[in-house]
Amino acid sequence: MVAQINKEEYIKETRKKAWFLTNNIIWTTIFLYPLLGIIDFVYTPNFWLTILVARIVTVMIIYGVYNFFQSNKLDYRLLLHITFFLLSALMAFLCSIVDISHLTIYFLMYSVIILFFNLQVFWEPVNSLIQSLVAIVLLAIFYNIFCEYSLDMFISNGGQYFFIIALLSCLIPTARYKVIQREVASQLLIEQSNEQLKAQNRDILEKNSIIDLQYDKLRRLDEQKNSFINIAGHDLKNLIGSIVMSNNMIREEDYRLSDDQKEFAHYISESADKMQYLLKTLMDVKEIESTEIKFNMENFDANEVVQQVFKGLVDTANMKNVHLINNILKLPLNVRLDKVFTSQVFQNLLSNAIKFSQTNNNIRVVTSLQKQKFVFEIIDEGIAIGQQELDLMFNRLKTLNDASGSAAESRLGLGLSIAKLMTIEMGGELNYRSDDNGNYFKVEFYAIN
């Protein structure tokens, strides 16, 4: 916000400045003008006392006029004109009656008075020009009435100095008037800027107070979150422990199990191990709140992990009448990653693809080796989810509702967001698209020989 000068404030401040300088002129004149009687005593000893009385009377008149203008709050310019006229009239009279040998001294004294006024005064330059013309007119009047010398002698004995100084000093108020105007404007701008800064500072303090309150609220929510994770984690540990214990009891009597039951027990054991691993990572609060996730990197066959994920979701797909097509390479392709999190990435992508797919739709799961990279692809040729919705699910962890679908399933994008995050954290790359050809997901990891 840029500070702007109010016209009324500018006029008020200009008037205050003008009166301040006017006071300096008036009081300097009152105290110093009678002291010029010393010069009168030296150069006009015959009637110096009369001149001193005249000077004192002039000062008293100036003082009275000054009080009148102050009490009635009249224009300072008129006060200065009256003051200068009184001083000028007496000096013009003295220059007309003193001896020619001392005339230069009085002309210089007259010039000093005019110069002093123009150096101190704050008014429009035309006023100084008027005063100089008045001084010349007064000299001309008193010369014709009282002076006994020729005009050449009158001018050559200091008059030339007076005229030059009187006219040139009129130029001083021109620059001075502009400078003081700029000073007043700058002062107002600084004051207004300071007020704006104070207001902004108050606003910042208020906002900081709000931020502090919000921070305390977030801190309490964070404490509640950690408490919830600890409680939920403890309960989940007990549940998983019960699952593991029950499954171990079943596997101890595997001679009584069929081949399918043994295979299911094996899947339960693997899933329980994964859950324990993920839960251990989540329960490590320090690790959760750090900037990096620490992975347990190991070498393993990525195709084998994909096969396990594929088999684990076949029944889920069959329940929805979705056909999974296995195009997974039979040859091993080794990668160096966190096996549990890698499996979770594949599972999240494929389970979401099944979840969003339509009945009697085909989903192809493909793995390949391309440019020294292991490539995992899911090709869904059904109705497109929509690129915008996929962007939200992968990037913003938002819930999207498919109101147009018959089942109106809740499309929670947390699984896809986690899959993308884990892929990137492990140095991989995840791409996706949704268009007229269907939905496509692709994950790439560097393969090792």
BELUR-V812224 format. One record per backbone hydrogen bond with DSSP energy under -0.5 kcal/mol. NH is the residue of the N-H (numbers start at 1). CO is the residue of the C=O. Records with the same first field share a line. If there is no record, write none. Layout:
NH: CO + CO
This chain:
10: 6
11: 7
12: 8
13: 9
14: 10
15: 11
16: 12
17: 13
18: 14
19: 15
20: 16
21: 17
22: 18
23: 19
24: 20
25: 21
26: 22
27: 23
28: 24
29: 25
30: 26
31: 27
32: 28
33: 29
35: 32
36: 32 + 33
37: 34
38: 35
39: 36
40: 36
41: 37
42: 38
43: 39
44: 40
47: 44
51: 47
52: 48
53: 49
54: 50
55: 51
56: 52
57: 53
58: 54
59: 55
60: 56
61: 57
62: 58
63: 59
64: 60
65: 61
66: 62
67: 63
68: 64
69: 65
70: 66
71: 67
72: 68
73: 69 + 70
74: 69
79: 75
80: 76
81: 77
82: 78
83: 79
84: 80
85: 81
86: 82
87: 83
88: 84
89: 85
90: 86
91: 87
92: 88
93: 89
94: 90
95: 91
96: 92 + 93
97: 93 + 94
98: 94
102: 99
103: 100
106: 102
107: 103
108: 104
109: 105
110: 106
111: 107
112: 108
113: 109
114: 110
115: 111
116: 112
117: 113
118: 114
119: 115
120: 116 + 117
121: 117
127: 124
128: 124 + 125
129: 125
130: 126
131: 127
132: 128
133: 129
134: 130
135: 131
136: 132
137: 133
138: 134
139: 135
140: 136
141: 137
142: 138
143: 139
144: 140
145: 141
146: 142
147: 142 + 143
154: 150
155: 151
156: 152
157: 153
158: 156
159: 154 + 155
160: 155
162: 158
163: 159
164: 160
165: 161
166: 162
167: 163
168: 164
169: 165
170: 167
171: 168
172: 169
173: 169
175: 171
176: 172
177: 173
178: 174
179: 175
180: 176
181: 177
182: 178
183: 179
184: 180
185: 181
186: 182
187: 183
188: 184
189: 185
190: 186
191: 187
192: 188
193: 189
194: 190
195: 191
196: 192
197: 193
198: 194
199: 195
200: 196
201: 197
202: 198
203: 199
204: 200
205: 201
206: 202
207: 203
208: 204
209: 205
210: 206
211: 207
212: 208
213: 209
214: 210
215: 211
216: 212
217: 213
218: 214
219: 215
220: 216
221: 217
222: 218
223: 219
224: 220
225: 221
226: 222
227: 223
228: 224
229: 225
230: 226
231: 227
232: 228
233: 229
234: 230
235: 231
236: 232
237: 233
238: 234
239: 235
240: 236
241: 237
242: 238
243: 239
244: 240
245: 241
246: 242
247: 243
248: 244
249: 245
250: 246
251: 247
252: 248
253: 249 + 250
254: 251
256: 253
257: 254
262: 258
263: 259
264: 260
265: 261
266: 262
267: 263
268: 264
269: 265
270: 266
271: 267
272: 268
273: 269
274: 270
275: 271
276: 272
277: 273
278: 274
279: 275
280: 276
281: 277
282: 278
283: 279
284: 280 + 281
285: 283
288: 284
289: 285
290: 287
295: 293
297: 295
298: 337
300: 335
302: 300 + 333
305: 301
306: 302
307: 303
308: 304
309: 305
310: 306
311: 307
312: 308
313: 309 + 310
314: 310 + 311
315: 311
317: 313
318: 314
319: 315
320: 316 + 317
321: 318
322: 317
323: 361
324: 322
325: 363
326: 324
327: 325 + 365
334: 448
335: 300
336: 446
337: 298 + 335
339: 296 + 337
342: 338
343: 339
344: 340
345: 341
346: 342
347: 343
348: 344
349: 345
350: 346
351: 347
352: 348
353: 349
354: 350
355: 351
356: 352
357: 353 + 354
360: 321
361: 358
363: 323
364: 379
365: 325
366: 364 + 377
367: 327
368: 375
370: 368 + 373
373: 370
374: 445
375: 368
376: 443
377: 366
378: 441
379: 364
380: 378 + 439
381: 362 + 379
387: 434
390: 386
391: 387
392: 388
393: 389
394: 390
395: 391
396: 392
397: 392
398: 392
400: 398 + 411
402: 400 + 409
403: 401
405: 402
411: 400 + 409
412: 410
413: 398 + 411
415: 412
417: 413
418: 414
419: 415
420: 416
421: 417
422: 418
423: 419
424: 420
425: 421
426: 422
427: 424
428: 423
429: 444
431: 442
433: 440
435: 438
438: 435
439: 380
440: 433
441: 378
442: 431
443: 376
444: 429
445: 374
447: 372
448: 334
